[in-house]
Amino acid sequence: MNLQDATLIVLSEAAGYPELAALTLSAYEELAAGNEVPYTVLSDIIGKASEKGVLRAMHRQYSATACDAILMPILTEVDRQKPVPPRRRPAPEHTVDPLTAPLHTF
């Protein structure tokens, strides 16, 4: 299943929730036009679907495999687009900083 199909299925499941349906419809239309949808929009779709109980209803209606097939394209695209924050490396303890150390320590 591709991203466009996945958003269409979520759109059909979100029919009872106007805000979620509008958000999902706009994403679907962008994908149908050949455009990329920002990860923030896709992430909001998943968040609002979870908040409204749509994901829970989908899990009751479809098998686990079917739910994975529907949600994974959306989650994979979010994962692909979302920036990865830089890792903070802990400063080693008891080391001399070469930029601030007196000259005679080296």
C-alpha positions as CSV (number, residue, x, y, z in Angstrom):
1,M,0.0,0.0,0.0
2,N,1.3,3.4,-0.8
3,L,1.0,6.7,1.2
4,Q,-1.9,8.0,-0.9
5,D,-3.9,4.8,-0.4
6,A,-3.2,4.8,3.3
7,T,-4.4,8.4,3.7
8,L,-7.6,7.6,1.7
9,I,-8.4,4.7,4.1
10,V,-7.8,6.9,7.1
11,L,-10.0,9.6,5.5
12,S,-12.8,7.1,5.1
13,E,-12.4,6.0,8.8
14,A,-12.4,9.7,9.9
15,A,-15.7,10.6,8.3
16,G,-17.3,11.3,11.7
17,Y,-14.6,13.7,12.8
18,P,-14.7,16.9,10.6
19,E,-11.3,18.3,11.8
20,L,-9.5,15.0,11.2
21,A,-11.4,14.4,7.9
22,A,-10.4,17.9,6.6
23,L,-6.8,17.4,7.5
24,T,-6.7,14.0,6.0
25,L,-8.5,15.1,2.8
26,S,-6.0,18.0,2.3
27,A,-3.1,15.5,2.6
28,Y,-4.8,13.1,0.2
29,E,-5.4,15.8,-2.3
30,E,-1.8,16.9,-2.2
31,L,-0.6,13.4,-2.7
32,A,-3.1,12.9,-5.5
33,A,-1.7,16.0,-7.2
34,G,1.8,14.5,-7.0
35,N,3.0,16.8,-4.2
36,E,4.8,15.8,-1.0
37,V,3.0,16.3,2.3
38,P,5.1,17.6,5.2
39,Y,5.7,15.2,8.0
40,T,4.1,17.6,10.5
41,V,0.7,17.1,8.7
42,L,1.1,13.3,8.6
43,S,2.1,13.3,12.2
44,D,-1.0,15.4,13.1
45,I,-3.2,13.0,11.2
46,I,-1.9,10.1,13.3
47,G,-2.1,12.1,16.5
48,K,-5.7,13.3,15.9
49,A,-6.8,9.8,14.8
50,S,-5.4,8.4,18.0
51,E,-7.0,11.2,20.1
52,K,-10.4,10.6,18.5
53,G,-10.3,6.8,18.8
54,V,-10.1,6.2,15.1
55,L,-7.0,4.1,15.4
56,R,-8.6,1.9,18.1
57,A,-11.7,1.5,15.9
58,M,-9.4,0.5,13.0
59,H,-7.7,-2.1,15.1
60,R,-11.1,-3.6,16.0
61,Q,-12.3,-3.5,12.4
62,Y,-9.2,-4.7,10.6
63,S,-6.7,-7.4,11.4
64,A,-3.3,-6.5,12.9
65,T,-1.6,-7.1,9.5
66,A,-4.2,-4.8,7.7
67,C,-3.7,-2.0,10.3
68,D,0.1,-2.2,9.8
69,A,-0.4,-2.1,6.1
70,I,-2.5,1.0,6.4
71,L,-0.5,2.9,9.0
72,M,3.1,2.0,8.2
73,P,3.3,4.1,4.9
74,I,2.2,7.2,6.9
75,L,4.6,6.4,9.8
76,T,7.4,5.6,7.5
77,E,7.0,8.9,5.7
78,V,7.0,10.8,9.0
79,D,10.2,8.9,9.9
80,R,11.8,9.7,6.6
81,Q,11.1,13.4,6.7
82,K,11.5,14.2,10.4
83,P,14.9,15.8,11.2
84,V,17.0,13.8,13.6
85,P,18.3,15.9,16.5
86,P,22.0,15.9,17.0
87,R,23.3,13.6,19.7
88,R,24.8,15.3,22.6
89,R,28.0,13.7,23.7
90,P,28.8,13.9,27.3
91,A,31.9,15.9,28.1
92,P,34.6,13.6,29.4
93,E,35.4,14.2,33.1
94,H,38.8,15.4,34.3
95,T,40.1,16.4,31.0
96,V,41.9,19.6,30.1
97,D,40.2,21.8,27.6
98,P,43.0,22.7,25.0
99,L,41.4,26.0,24.3
100,T,41.3,27.3,27.9
101,A,44.3,25.4,29.4
102,P,47.5,27.2,30.3
103,L,50.3,26.7,27.8
104,H,52.5,24.7,30.0
105,T,50.0,21.7,30.4
106,F,50.7,20.5,26.9
